[in-house]
Amino acid sequence: PLKCFNKRGKVCNKEALGDFDDPIKDKLDHRNKMLSEALNMEDPPWGGPWDGGLMGHIRIANAATASEKQNVIHKVDEYVRSMKDFEKAFDAYKKKATIWQDTIMDFEDDYAVHCRSYHDVSMKCESDWRSGLRWWKAREPLPQCIIGAVTPYKRLPVHHGLLHWLGLN
């Protein structure tokens, strides 16, 4: 088959020709070729810091990278210590959350045994029950993971309407 070109001058029938060039790969290959040519030149055309041209830029980048690497290595111990403190605090929180949940369950049992059977909304236990429910609602959802959040509801699938292809749901 003959090559077919679009208005921009690109081949538009690559599949038919069996030519599966990747434009990203081509761009990276071109960059590597330019870099190798610049590195092989005696005096790179673009100057810069320390008058070393491209090699000067590479030396500066390597020095900055080494400096940042030392900075990261220096802060690793502090991060590990902070993470251990955070995990310890989260473990203490989980114990308190378990106690809170047990207390609410006991409160619910107490309400069911001593108050609900009377069906009297004017009783003190009824108002205590309602305020307890408000406290529980204000407290929910309790974190279940040390980092991130668990959604307290199930995500429903999106249902597409008849005209979803027009962007109208």
N, C-alpha and C positions, 0 to 999 in steps of 0.2 A: 504493500500500500504506500501511497504517496504521503508526504508530511503535510499536515493541515495546520495553518497558523491562524491564531486569533488576531484581533485588532491590536493587541499589545506586542505582537511578535513572538508569542510563546506557542510551542507546539501543542495543539489541542487533541490530537489523537495518539497519545503516548501508549495507551493500552493496546491499540491495534498494531502499533509498531513493535510492541514488546519493550519499549523504552520506559522503564519505571524509575527515572531519576527523582531523587528526593531533593526538593529545593533547599531544605534546611541543611542537608548533608552537603550539597553543592556550596552553599554559603560558608559552612565551616571549613570545607576543603580550600576554598578561596582564601579565607582568613589565615589558615595554616601555611599556605603557599606564600602569602604576603609576609607573614612573620618570619618564615625561614629565609626569604630573600633579604629582609631587613637585618636579620642576625648575621647573614653571610657578607653583608656589605662592609667595606673597610670603614667608611664614615657614614653612619645613618643620616639621612637627609633631615630628620627632625631632631633638633637639639633639645636640651632641657636641663634639668638639674645636674649639677656637677659637670656639665658639658660632655656628658657621656652618651647623648642621644638615647636610643632605645635601651641600650644596656644600662644607662644611668637610671632610667625609669624602672627597669627590672630590679636594680639594686635597691632603690628606694622602696619599691613594693615588698621586696623580701625582708628588708629591715623593719618595715611597719608590721609585716606578718609575724616576724619573730618577736617583736615587742608585744603584740596582742596575744601571742601564744603564751608568753611569760605572764601576762596579766591574767589570762584564763587559768593557768596552772596555779598561780598565787591564790585565786579566789575559789578553787575547788574545795579546799578544806573548809572554808567558811560556808560554802553551799551545802556540803555534806552535813556539817554541824547543824545548820538551820533546818535542813530537811529532817534530821533525826528529831529535833525539837518539835517540828511541825507534826511528825508522825506520832510523837508522844502526846501532844495536845489533842490530836484527832482521836487517839485511843481513849483518852480521858473523856472526850466528848461522846464517843460511842457508848461508854458506860453510863454517862448521864442520860443519853437518849433512851437507852434500854430501861433505865429506872423511870423516866418520864412515860414511856409507853406502858410499862407495868402499872404505874399509878393511874393512868387514864383507864386501863382495863379494869382495875379494881374499882375505880370511881363509877364506871359503867355498870359493873356488877352490883354495886351498892345501890345505884339508882334503880336498877331493875327489881331488886328485892324489896327495898324499903319505900320507894316513892311511886313508881310507875303504876303499881296495882291500884292506887287510890284515884288516879285520873283527876287530880286536883291541881290546877295550874297555879293556885295561890300559895301552895306550900313552899317553904324555904328550900327544900331539897330540889324542887323543880327549878327555881331560879339559880341555885347552885349548879345544877346540871346544864342549864343553858349558858351560863358564864363559862363553865368548863369546856363546853363545845366551842365557844368563841375563842378561848385560849388555844385550844387544839388547832382550830382553823388558822389562827394567826401564826402558829408554830410550824405548820406544814408548808411545803414538804420538807422533811428532815433530810439533810445530806446523807447519802449512802456511800459516796466514794470520797477518797481523800482529795482528789483533784478532778474538777469537772462537775457536771450536774446530771442527775437522772430526771428525765421528764416524768412528772407524776401522772401523766395521762397517755393513752394509746393514740398514736398518730393515725388519723383516718386517711385512706387513700383518696386521691383527687378523682372525682368523677367528671368526665368530660361530657358536656352537653352535645346536642345535635350539631351546633355550629362551632365546635371547639377549634376547627381548622381555620376559622376566621379570627380566632383570638377571643371569642365570646364564650365564656363558660356559663 
